[in-house]
Amino acid sequence: MRDLTTMGKDFQSQPFKKENLNASPIIQFETWLNEAIAFPIPEANAMTLTTCDSKNQPNARMVLLKKFDETGFIFFGHYDSQKAQELAANPKASLLFWWGPLNRQIRIQGSVIKEDKQKSADYFHSRPLESQIAAIVSPQSQKISDKLKLIQEYEKLLSKYQDTEQLPDCPDYWGGFKFVPNRFEFWQGNAYRLHDRFVYEHDKNTQTWGITQLAP
């Protein structure tokens, strides 16, 4: 067994206190995201999306956050993919942002719905032509016998549409997902493993967010 116990480090961060938190977890998220972007942390909008299959087996993968506001977090992908099928059967999911150089992570729980079709199409056509074509030719998460066939189909479509900036239509099997949060945990590493952890939980009755601190 390989021993990795010596790889631990002692975190050094400024104290993170409840009075420093914004009442809105979305605004607090945006504050931390802006600081991660400014650091700069490459692809600070990368997040781990965890879903669960029919056998209650969790599945995690990295996706990119493209938009967000008080109503939720938007990412895009193939509606026939494994994650989409799992979300169709069980819309509950979680997100994880990890910004190591800042000693910070954000865990978010919630549920996922499909984004508006027109908004999905608008974003699809805003992407580079190459990305649009890649979305068309790839049967995401499906078994393939030879990647060369995908490349050949990609090159065929690229040649066909090389004089245009976008494809005629966004395919029905591709679009956006909206993650609607109900719980946030903001974590900041600190010395002696005495980390700072604050949780926002949404009250459906009052439509407000309550904030509590957790032991590290």
Secondary structure, DSSP 8 states (H G I E B T S, - for coil): ----GGG----------GGGS-SSHHHHHHHHHHHHHHTT-TTTTEEEEEEE-TTS-EEEEEEE--EEETTEEEEEEETTSHHHHHHHH--EEEEEEEEGGGTEEEEEEEEEEE--HHHHHHHHHHS-HHHHHHHHH--TTS--S-HHHHHHHHHHHHHHTTT-SS-S---TTEEEEEEEEEEEEEEE--GGG--EEEEEEEETTTTEEEEEEE--
